[in-house]
Amino acid sequence: MVSDEQRGRSPLELLDSSDSGACLILYLYPLGLNGRREMAARARTASSQQALVVDPAVFGWVAARSPRSFRATQRVTLPWTAYNPYTPFVAGLVPPEIFYGRQEEIAAVTDPLGALFLYGGRQLGKSALLRKVQASFPGTPGHKAIYVDLKARGVGEAEPAERIWAVLEDELKRAGVLSESADSGHTPDAMLDRVERWLEESHDRRVLVLADEADAFLTADSKAVRGRGGDATFSNVLRLKGLMDRTDRRFKIVFAGLHQVQRFSHLSNVPLTHGGPDVLISTLKPAEAQRLVVEPMAAFGYRFERPELVWRVLAATNYQACLVQIFCERLVATLRGKSLASAKWPITVTDEDVRSVTGSAQVHRHIAERLRITINLEDRYRVLALVIALRSQEDRYRGGYDADELLRAAKERWREGFSSLTASDVRIYLDEMVGLGLLIQLADARLYAVRSPNVVSMLGTREDLELELRQTEFDLPYDYNPRFSRRFVGPDREGIARYSPLTEHQLHQVTAPGVAAVCLTRAHGPALVKGAVKSYSTARGLEFREAAPGAVPQSLTKDAEGRPFLILADVRGRGAAEAADWAQALHAHTSLPEGGVPHRTAVLLVDPAELGEKDDLITCVVRPERWTADSLRAWPECPFDTPDKRRRVIELTGGWPHLLERTVHRITREGSTLEAALEDALYFIGQRDFAHGHLERVGIDTALTEVLTEWSQYVEPGEGCAYADIAAVTGMRIEEVGSLVGRLLEHGVLDDGPEGCSLDRITFRALQVLSESS
């Protein structure tokens, strides 16, 4: 509350940097129109904090028109702020004020007899809808809604399909369906019995499980498992269906995902195919899309000059909610850049305003990249989409194309990808592309066409499409490979999604019985290694124990008799002798005596210099690997979704996780275009501070820096060298070069290629930057 009149100052100037949340200022003096204009101008400066300012005029208007209505208060205060209502880069966490439409879909999800499968392309709003249901469903007493991202939990990929029970148990406890003290040992039947008992306590109770990103889980669960009655498929889904049947669907699970969920929903052997009609999340209905454009703009004081301007926005965005938000977020930013000296509220959105955003290269890139996320989901989709786009341009969008015609054309462009398919197979792909919002089916159901000419224009010109089809290295669908796959560990302090520095295969190695050593530097992320090992081991029933600084091995094994456990000790920086002592002590505790516990594991984190010759007591040694073009294929959310894009980002970032994951975050969460994010990364790694920090993190000292700088001055980035070449430019003997190469491999800064070994590109660039500035 501000009780003193602020002459010549805006009430916003009273806020400090800590007032970064939702702020409301009660200002006891009337501002007047000029005062509001000045306040709005102040709000639009980069240094200003934001707040709703309520003065006597606002008090009086709300009291007279809409007493006790905070929404009415917002309508007359928001136009004088610099908030932007559109949030296109929140990945499913859409604010409720910006969620429009989908009422039929929500009803189908929440109806006990409604849909059990929900599918659609990326960025079309599946997760946003599930989050909306999660927030609204518990509004009825006794109703519990649980949202789980199965892919983020690794269920069906890094973890077996059976892992779903542990995930569900944790979430059911969090929701209050199961008590925290109860322990079913993740036994499915025991857990389901407890859920059933909870439901029986009141007929008004319901549990709705919203299983997002379920493609991999359904694929894994569809594989035959041998049981007492022979081979069985969908064993976990069958258990869930049993609980649904026993409770008259007061317990219900909905599986959401991409094309795999769509495929499973149509298979007769899936136990849930006899539920309600599947829900397709595609583009918004025209009326819903129109509201998404008009109503938030109106709430912030903007009114379109003519209705057709709204339809022009929708034509440019293909009625897709995410694309509408991208366009309107830029439109609001453009309007905020105008002078307020003579502005009248509501501010009119003109033809020129819409045209300036439509012609924006940045907006076009954003929209095209978002559309590509779905098209590049699988390269067969991509080739079919490009073929149809080219034919549509040639025919001036006069008709559609049948599966036989498209199969012949696709084979000409990518024989390997389509040689084994029939027209019936291609028809399935085309139906899925209709479901993903890329195509439409014409009145003659055999014919398919692009949804609108704007979709084709987003893909590129005819020359662009021809070049893409001729020059692209297309990939067959990716199959899960534990040697490439990495599990999600969690967000860091900046909110950047961080992944395990160890692959699933490496985690399997280090958690096997015995003593394992992980040889790493600070650049590999020791905290992330710890998080990944803990996640992997606890999912397999191992009690995780981490050594505190100064701890001794004996204290970690106390009270562990009869239980499987994993001990992790970070002995980096303590010297080779202490690392060897830990290995010897832990070996005694992980050796299996007669009739001993079934699984005892110890993991040591060591510096490269501390390991020396492999100790016989250490069962395996692993070194974290940088991201590669191959391993990026195991990261579906990665926007670098084609071979050429993957190679490009790996060349620029060297595959170092902290750089690559930061670059992906810039695109997926901060709204950067792919090109802008790469340019930002290029600038970042060219800074002297970064170069110094990188060499410190990878453990390269001053003496080694001098040798490597000498080497780097004679070669190009990524250029491989034989030992003799390295010896020639550094003046070292061949045996010394061998020792140098071994040391660099241990530090993770060397790449091996057909022409020999080369410094990784980030280390090479860091040496260049420091030598140029010295």
Disulfide bonds with the S-S distance in Angstrom:
none
